[in-house]
Amino acid sequence: MMNEHEKHIAHYLVLFIGLVLLGFGFIYFKNNKETELFITAAASVFYVLWGIIHHAVENRLTRFIALEYVLFGSLIFFLLFTVISL
């Protein structure tokens, strides 16, 4: 059975690996704006879902925490969308 420290490492390892893979995809498709936008959206959704699931598993999820993840994920998506669209 995993202790609390190992659970946190496992959770953040999932986040790190997911975002790294999406980052590599973003770099690999650097000349295709539509694919970059899709990867950006996928990364934002992945981050939001990861955050909500992470806090739900730890029984710390509130509406404000979920809203924070949604707003931060949306902000990052719109910032990257603006940069990609230029």
C-alpha positions as CSV (number, residue, x, y, z in Angstrom):
1,M,0.0,0.0,0.0
2,M,1.2,3.5,-0.9
3,N,1.7,6.1,1.8
4,E,0.8,9.7,1.3
5,H,4.1,10.8,0.0
6,E,4.1,8.1,-2.7
7,K,0.6,9.0,-3.7
8,H,1.6,12.6,-4.3
9,I,4.6,11.5,-6.3
10,A,2.4,9.2,-8.4
11,H,-0.2,12.0,-9.0
12,Y,2.4,14.6,-10.0
13,L,4.2,12.1,-12.2
14,V,1.0,11.6,-14.2
15,L,0.7,15.3,-14.6
16,F,4.3,15.7,-15.6
17,I,4.3,12.9,-18.1
18,G,1.1,14.1,-19.6
19,L,2.2,17.6,-20.1
20,V,5.6,16.6,-21.3
21,L,4.1,14.3,-24.0
22,L,1.7,17.1,-25.0
23,G,4.7,19.5,-25.1
24,F,6.6,17.2,-27.4
25,G,3.6,17.0,-29.6
26,F,3.4,20.8,-29.7
27,I,7.0,21.0,-30.8
28,Y,6.7,18.2,-33.3
29,F,3.8,19.9,-35.0
30,K,5.3,23.4,-34.8
31,N,4.4,24.2,-38.5
32,N,0.7,23.1,-38.2
33,K,-1.3,25.8,-36.4
34,E,-4.5,23.7,-36.3
35,T,-2.8,20.8,-34.6
36,E,-1.0,23.1,-32.2
37,L,-4.3,24.6,-31.2
38,F,-5.8,21.1,-30.7
39,I,-2.8,20.1,-28.6
40,T,-3.1,23.3,-26.6
41,A,-6.8,22.6,-25.9
42,A,-6.0,19.0,-25.0
43,A,-3.3,20.1,-22.6
44,S,-5.6,22.6,-20.9
45,V,-8.4,20.1,-20.6
46,F,-5.9,17.5,-19.2
47,Y,-4.6,20.0,-16.6
48,V,-8.2,20.9,-15.5
49,L,-9.3,17.3,-15.2
50,W,-6.1,16.3,-13.5
51,G,-6.5,19.0,-10.9
52,I,-10.1,18.2,-10.2
53,I,-9.5,14.5,-10.0
54,H,-6.4,15.0,-7.8
55,H,-8.4,17.1,-5.3
56,A,-11.4,14.8,-5.4
57,V,-9.2,11.8,-4.5
58,E,-7.8,13.7,-1.6
59,N,-11.3,14.8,-0.5
60,R,-10.3,18.5,-0.7
61,L,-12.3,19.4,-3.8
62,T,-14.5,22.5,-3.5
63,R,-16.2,24.7,-6.1
64,F,-13.6,27.3,-5.7
65,I,-10.7,24.9,-6.4
66,A,-12.5,23.5,-9.4
67,L,-13.2,27.0,-10.7
68,E,-9.6,28.0,-10.1
69,Y,-8.4,25.1,-12.3
70,V,-11.0,25.9,-15.0
71,L,-10.0,29.6,-15.0
72,F,-6.3,28.9,-15.1
73,G,-6.6,26.3,-17.8
74,S,-8.7,28.7,-19.9
75,L,-6.3,31.5,-19.3
76,I,-3.3,29.4,-20.5
77,F,-5.4,28.2,-23.5
78,F,-6.3,31.7,-24.6
79,L,-2.8,33.0,-24.1
80,L,-1.4,30.3,-26.3
81,F,-4.3,30.6,-28.8
82,T,-3.4,34.3,-29.2
83,V,0.3,33.6,-29.7
84,I,-0.3,30.8,-32.2
85,S,-2.8,32.9,-34.1
86,L,-0.3,35.7,-34.7
